[in-house]
Amino acid sequence: MSEENTLTPQQKIGSRFGRDSTAAEVISGIDLTGKTAIVTGGYSGLGLETVRALASAGATVVVPARRPEHARDVLAAAGLTPGTRGGDVSVAELDLADQASVKEFAAGFLTGAEPGTRRSLDILINNAAIMASPEHRAGPGWESQFATNHLGHYALTNLLWPALTAAEGARVVSLSSTGHKLSGIRFDDINFDAGYDKWRAYGQAKTANALFAVQLDALGRDFGVRAFAVHPGGIMTELQRHLPREEMIAAGWMDENGNVDARFKTPAQGAATSVWAATSPALEGMGGVYCEDCDIAEPTVPGSPEARIRGVDAHAVDREAAAQLWQVSADMTGINAFAG
């Protein structure tokens, strides 16, 4: 079978869910008993709702957190403690901006199985992110949004590869957004050394999240691992913590009284597409596509009224750019599960 015949078309498949569906609705009837999931950023906003849905279906969920005690407090307040919702929820320390921390977390997860066995990972949801943050450098001088949103998850996924391949039909979900429309990958200046722009940096990171799914799926499908990129929709969460109130008012995200625009989703609705991509039987045998509103997204129609808020731009699903980004990421981190 040729590679072209194994590619999933970037077009809707007629999901029975949509923009207003919630995570609880899309996972209804799905049994994840005996399955293990990791959800980065799983203790706030979309991540918390994602963990809630997966645990309700019986999954064992691990929540990596930069502040593990805070994460445990939040999860406990939400009733997400071991065994309380059908699946166990636990927390482990991880700072995605710190490659040493990523390696430590992955090593701890992989060695957590019984001696002589391989620990398996059925679902990996790369959910955590920072957005439009002030200029900051991570590691050896990497731009922080690219380092956290992309390189941290790139390294994490590669390091967890043995666990993903040990599962039967594992899925990896990479959270992108319409932010990808703000910038492609700046291969000539990925770290914004020539001048920082917080929104272009965010756009590049979100494009990277989408391209990561494209290339991971191309590399992983022969091992039974499929990958999807997801746009959750506009949701008011802690992701906006770096944005001044005045900027959000000017953008039309809220009014002067703090009332959020009606176009925004609730966190439960925002988590639905991630949960759908991670668990839906309708996606069996598919992968490498960008999803929105609980379906595969259509390609952006340039110049259309919805071009800025809907669909996926060509540069975010370009297979050549995806392969190039993978190699650049491998060179930057020194990590590549597929090397050799």
N, C-alpha and C positions, 0 to 999 in steps of 0.2 A: 504493500500500500504506500502510495507516495505521501510526502509530507503535506502537500496541499489537501489531500483527502482526509487527513487527520485533524485539520484545523477547524475550530468551532467558528461559524460565521458570527460576525459582530452584528446581530440582528435579534429582535425580540422573538421569544419562543412561545408567547401566549400564556405567561404565568397567570394563575387565577388570583394573584395578589397584586397590589399596586401601591401608589404613593401613600395612602393612609393606613396601610396594613401595619400591624405591630409585630414585634418580635414574638410575642406569645402566640399570635395567630399563625404565623408562618411555621412555627415549630409544633403546633398542635398535631397530635397523632404520631409524632416521630419519637422513637425510643432510642435514647443514647446510653442506655445502661451498659456498663463495661467499657465505654469510650472515654478517652482522655482528651481534654482541650487545654490550650494555653491562650489566654487573652491578655495581651499587653494593654496597660491602661485600663484594666478591668474593674476599677474602683471609683470611676466617676463618669458622668454623662453616658455616652453611647456604650462605653465598655461595661459599665455597671449593668445596664439593661441587657447587654449581650450575655454576661455571666449569669444573670438571673434566668434568662431563657434556656441556656444550655444546661444549667443545673436542674431546672424544672423538668427537663426531659431525661434526667438521670445521669448526665455526664459528670465525671470527675474533672473539676476545673482548677487549673493553677493560674494564679494572678501574679505576674511579676510586677514589682513596685519599687520605685526609687525611695519611697518612704514606707517601708513595710508595716510599721506600727499604725500609721495613719490609715493605710489601706485596710488593715484588719478591723480597725474601729468602724470604718465606713461600711464594710461588708457585714459586720455584725449588726450594725444599726439597720441594715436592709434585710436582716434575717437570713443572710447567706453565710452560715457557719457550717462546718462539716456535718453532713447527714440530715440537715434540716429541710432540704427541698428535693430529696431524692438522690442528689449527687453531692459529693464532697467538694468544698471550696477551700483552697489553701492559698497562702501568700508566700512568695519568696523574693528576696532582694534582687533588683536589677535596675541599672542606670543605662539606658540605651545610648547615651552620649559617651559612655565610657566603655571602650572595647574590652578592657580587662574585666569589667563587671559582666559584660555579655558572656564572655568565655567562662567565668565562674558560675553563672547561672546555668548555662547549658551543660557544663560538666556535672553540676549537682543534679540536674534533672536526669541526665543519662545514667548516672550511677545510682539512682534511687530505686532501681528494680532489685529483685532478689538476686543473690549471687548466681552467676551462670546464665542469667536470662537477659534479653534485650527489652528495654522499656519502649513501649510504642506510644506514638502521638497521632491521634486521629484527626484533630483539628487544631490548626494554628491560625489565630486571628491577630494580625499585626495592626492593632488599633491605635496605639498611643501616638501622640503627635504634639508638636508645638506649632503655633501659627503666628506669622507676622511679628516675630519677636525682635527686640533690639539686637543689633549686631553683637554676636558672641562667637568665640572660637572654641572648638572642642578637639580633644586629642592633639594631633600634630599641627593644628591650625586650620582644621576643617570648619567650614561655615556650619553653624549649629543646627539649622533646620534640616539641611541635607544630611548632616551627621546623625541626628536623632531620628528623623522620620524615615530616612532611607538606609544609611549605612548600618545603623544599629540593628534594624530588622533584617537587612541583607546578611549580616554576620550571624544573627540569631538563627535564622532559617537554615543557613549552611551548616552551622554547628549542630543543629538538631536533626540533620538529615538522616542519621542512622535510626532515630526514633520514628521519623515520618515514613521511611521505607519499611519499617517493621510492622506498621499498621496495614490494614487492608483497605485500600481506597482512601488514603489520607487527602485532606484538602487544606490549602493555605489561602487565606483571604487577606488581601493587602488593601488597606483603606486609602483610597485616593480622594479626589473631590473635583468639583468644577474649577477649583484653583489651578488644575493642570492647564487650563486655558490661558493662564497668565504668562507662562513661559515653558519652552521646551528645555532640554538639557543643554546647558552652556558648556559644551565640552572644552572650549578654549578658556573658560574661566569659571569652573564649577564652584570654587570657593569665594567668588566675588572679591577677589583681590584688587580688582580695578575700580571698586566702588560698590557699596552695599545698597540694595533696595529690598526692603523687608517683604514686599508682596511678590516681587519677581523671585526672590529666594524661596518663598513658600510655594509659588507656582512650579518652580523647578523640582522641589521635593515631592510635590504631588504627582507631577509627570513621572518622576522616578518610581514612585509607588506603583503606578500603572504599568510602566515598562518592566518593572521587576516581575510582575505576575505573568506578563507575556513570555519572558525568557525562562522563568522558573517552570512554567507549564511545558515549554518546548523541551527543556532538559529533563523534566521529571516525569512526563507522562508514560515513558517506557518502564518506569519503576512503579507505576500505579498512583503517582502523586499528581494531583491537579491543582491549579492555582487560578484565582479570580481577583480582579481589582473591583473595588466597590466605591461608589459615591453615595454616602448615606443621606444626602440632602442637607439643607440648611437647618441647623439646630443651635439653639443658644445654650452653650455648655461652658465648662472651664476652659475650653479651647480658645475662647475670646479674651482670656485674662490679660493679654498684653495690649489689647486695644483700648484706647481712650473712649470714654462714653460719647464724646463729641464726634469721634470718627464713625462710630456705629450709627449715630443719629443721622449724620450726613449721608451715610450709605443707604439709609432707609430701613435699617435692620430693626430699629425701635424708634418710638417717638420721644418727645422731650420729657414725657412722664414715665419713661421706662417700659412702656407697653411694647412687647415684641410683635413684629410684623406677622400677620396671619399666614403668610407664605411659609413660615418656619414650621418644621415638624417638631413633635414632641420627642424626647429621647427614646421612648419606646418605639415610635415610628422610625426614627433614625437608625435604630439598631436592627430593624427588620431585614434590610438588604444584606447585611453581614451574616445574619443568622440563616437567611435563605440560601446564600451562596455556600455557606459551610455545611448545610444539611439537606438541601432539597433533592429528592430523588429525580426531579425533572432535569437536573444538571448532570446526571450520571453519564460518564463518557465524554463530557465537555470540559473546557478550560481555556485559559489564556485570553479571556474576554473581560471587558469593563461592564459593570452592572450598575443599574440605578432603578429605584422604585420597584424592587423585587422582580426584576427581569433583566435580561441582557439589553444594554443600551444600544440605540441606533447611532450610526456615525453622525457627527455634527454636519448640518447643512450650512456651509459658510454664507453669511449674509442674511440668514433667516432671523426672524424676531426672537427665536429661542436659542440662538447659537451660543449665547453667553451662559445660559443657565441649564441647558439640557444637551444630552448627547456627548460623545467622546470625540475629541479632535484627533486628526490623523497622526499627529506627532506622538500621541500618548499610547498608540498601539502599533507603532512602526517596528517591525521585527528586526531590522538592521540596527536601529537606534537601541533597541532592547539588548541585543547581543553586545553592542559596543559598551553600553552602560554596565553590563555584567562584568566585562573584562576590566573596565576602569575601577569598578567597586572591588574586584578581586585584587587588583594592584594596590589600591589604597589601604585595604584591610589586611592583605596577606592571607585571606581566607577564601577557599573555593572548593566546595565539596565535589566538584566535577573535574578538577584539575587532574591531568594525567589520564 
